[in-house]
Amino acid sequence: MGLTVDVLQDLDTHNLQAAARAALQENNAIALIELLEMMWSCEVDGANAVIDAVLQRLQQLRALR
């Protein structure tokens, strides 16, 4: 839940880079999937940048397995 709150706060302040960076630094795949689900289903400004970052990070984590 911490990741989602951090990203939403960054999006609220229009800091897309910080929101994407938070997703790219996350190691918890479940938190990333939850964030992806929320960004996908909500009309939040900047959601596409976060979705791209989450998908990229999930691919990175998968490659590490």
N, C-alpha and C positions, 0 to 999 in steps of 0.2 A: 504494500500500500504506500510505502514511503516514496517509491519511484513515481507513482501516479500523482501524488500530491506535489512533489517537486516539479514534475513536468507541467502540471496545471498552473502552478505559480509562475513558472517561466513563461508559459503561454499568455497568462493574464497580463504580464508586464511586457509582452510582445518580444520576448527574448528567445527567438526560434533556435538560435545557435546553442544556447544553454540547454534548451529542452532536448534537442537532438543529441547533444553531447552526453547528457544524463543517460539517455537510452543506449548510446554506443559504449558506455562504461559499465553498464549493468551486467552482472554475471548470473543473475537468477532468471532462468528461462520462463518460469511461471509468472513472475512479475512482468516480464516483457510481453507475454501473451495476454495477460490481463490489460495491460496498457494498450496493446494493439486492438483488442476487442473494444475498448472504450473509445479510442480515437476513431475507429472505423464506424462506430454506430452513432457518434455524436457530431453535431455541427459546431466544431471548435475551430476558430481561426488558427492556422498553422498546423492543423492535424496532419496534413500530407507530409510535411517535413519530418514529423515525429514518426509517422507510419514508415516512411522510407528508412529512417535510422533504426527502428525496431526490427524491420525485416533484415536489414544488413547485419545487425548484431546477432539475430537468431541464426543466420547462415554461418557467421563466424563461430558461434558456440557449437553448432552442429559439426563443423569441420574439426573441432577440437576433440570430439568424442571418439 
